[in-house]
Amino acid sequence: MTRATLNFVIDLVTYFVMLAMIATGLLVRYILPRGSGERLSAWNMTRHEWGDVHFWLAVSLGVLLLLHLALHWHWVCNLVLRWFRTPSSAAHARSALRRNLSGGAVLAATVLLVGGFVWAAQRATVESQAAAGAGRQERGGREDKEPQAASPVDVERHERSIEEEPIRGSMTVGEVVQVTGLSPDRMARVLGVQEPLQADEQMGRLARRLGMSISTLRERLEAAAREEH
């Protein structure tokens, strides 16, 4: 296979992978919207399963882009070198080492940019979970010091919040804690889970892991929330 044929094949596969990413993105966004959980499916696959397909298509696209970059490496390096060329470096413009260093610098900057975004997102998620846990502990301490029975108005307000924002498969454990007022330990006992629940785990995945439908999981948690309030 010639270099031109290989380049054409990679570009063609990249094109179809991008089309598949667009199609699955539209499917997850509009046909299987948030909250559909186990109720809706397309070709026997739920929203979360299509989300997994979308993710692996993105990974495949990244690999194809790396292959495309490898096939055009000399062109990329020469272009970057021309961008940053100075009069003193003109004599070394054709140096293979200098070209590779220029292209490698751009590639390293790209990796650092993506890695920095992932690191910042993970750090923000951890800090958010820690803040939520501290808030629950503080509220728990106040309740221990000043035990008060919930008033009928508070009970009615809590039940209204559950009705206005029912538990959906796309919600995380942390979001359900905020809606229902149940602690993660209490949720685990209600669902019969032995290990601690992770705040970022989606309820749809949790329901599949426990072998129950999202509607059954919702009924159990909402009933427990009403009992506590």
N, C-alpha and C positions, 0 to 999 in steps of 0.2 A: 504494500500500500504506500503510495507516494505521500509526501508531506501535505500537499494540497488536498488530496482525498481525505486524509485523516482530519485535517482542519475542517473540511466541509461536514464530515460525519459528526464531529464534536459540536459544531455550531448547530446542526440540525437537531441533535439530541437535546441540546440546551434550549432550543426554541420550544420543543414539545414539553420539556420539564417546566418551563415558565408558563406555558398554557395550562398545564395541569395544576400548577400553584394558583393561578388566577381562578380556575374553575373550583378548586376545593375551598379557596378563600371565600368566593361568592356563596358556595354551598353552606359553609359554616356560618356566614354572616346573615344570610337572608332566608335560606330554606330550612336550616336547622338552627334557629336563633337561640340565644341564651335562655336557659330555663326549660328547654325542650327535654333535656335529660334522656331518660329511657322511653319517653312517650312517643317520640318521633324518630324515624330512622330512614335512611336512603340506601337502597341495595343492602339491607340487613346490617347497616353500620350506623351507630349513633353519632351524635355531634362530636363527642370526645374521641371516638375512633377515627373520624375524618380529620380531626385536629392532629392526631398522630401521623396520618398520611401526609398532611400539609407540612408538618415538621420535617419528615424524612425527605420530602421533595425539596425542601429548602437546603438540607444537608447535601443532597445530590447536586443541586445547582451550585453550591459552593465548591464541590469537587470538580465539576465541569469547568467552572471559571478558573480554577487553579491550572487545569490542563490547558485551557485556552491561553492563559498567561505564559505557561511553559513553552508553548509553540511559538509565541511571539516575544520571547524574552529579550532577544537582541534588539528588536525594534523598540521595546519599552525602555530598555537601558539607554539606548542612543537618544531617544526623545527626552528622557529625564536629564541626561547629560547636557543636551543642547539648552534646556531650560535654565540650568544653573552654571553654564559655562562662563568662565572669566577669561580675560586676555592671557593670563598666565597659564591657564589650563588648556588653551587651544592646541598646543603642541602635543598634548596627551589625549586628544579627543578620541583617537582610535585605539587606545589601550583597552584590552579586554578586561583587565582587572578593574580599571576605572569605571568601565561600563557596568560591570557586574556589581560593583559597590554602590553605584548610583541606583540601579534597580533594586538591589537588596535593601537599601535605606528606605525606599518607598514601600516595599513589601513589609518591612519591620514596623514602619509607622502605621500601616493598615492593621497589622496584627495587634499592636499596642492599643489602637483606638477601639477595636472590637472587644479585646480583652478587658480594657478599662471600663467599657460600658457594662459588660457582664459582671465585673467585680463591684461596680458601683450599685447596680441593681440588686445584687445579692446582699450587699452590706445594708442597703436601704430596707430590704425585706426583713433581715435579722433585727435591725434596730426597731422597725415597726412592731414586730412580734414582741420584742422585749418591752417596749412601751405599753403595749396592750396588756402584757402580763403584770407589769408594775401597777397599771391602773386597776386591774382586777384585784390584786393583793391589797391595794389601798382601800378599795371599796369594801373588800371583805373584812379588813381591820376595823373600819368604821361600823360595819354591821355587827361585828362581834362586840364592840364597845357599847353600841347603842341599838340593841335589837328593837325593831319596830315592825308591827304587822302591816302588811300592805293594805292600803285603803281601797275601797271599791273603785274609786276613780283611777288609781294606779293600775289595778287589775284590768279595768276596761281599756285603758290606754295601751297596756301591753298586748292584750288580745287584738286590738285594732292594728298594732304595728305588725303582728304576725300575719293578719289577714291582708294587709296592704303589701307586704313583702314576704310572700311564702317562700319556703325553702326550695331552691332549685338545684339541679344537678351541677350547674356551672359555679355555684357558690362554694367558697372555701370554708373550712372548719372555723377559721377566725371570723368570717362574716356571719356565720350561723350563730356564733357565740354572741355577737353584738345584737342580732335580731331577737334571739330567744332568751338571752340572759343566762343560759345554761353554761356552766364551766366545761372545759374539755373533758375533765375527769367524769363529770356527771353524764355527759354525752356518751362517753365510752361505756359506762355502766348500763345506760339505757339500751345501747345497741349490742351489748354483750361482747365488747372488744377488750382484750386483755392488755394489749400494749397501748402506750399513750398515743393520742391522736395528734398529728402534725397540723399546725395552724394553716399551712398552705395547701393541704390536700383537698381536692375538690370532692364534693359530696357524691357526684356521679361515679367517680372512681371508687370511693369508699363503699357505695352501695354494691357495685359489681364485686368488690373484694369480699364483701360479706354475703354475697349471693342473694340479695334482696332487691326489689324494685325501689326506685327513688320515691314512689308514692308511699310505700310501707315505711321507709326511713323517715319521710316527712311526718307521717301520722304519729310515729313513736316519739319523735323529738318535740313536736308541737303539743302532744298530750302531756309530756313531762314538763314542758315549759308552763302550761296552764296549771298543773298541779303545784308547782313551786310558787306561782303568783296568785 
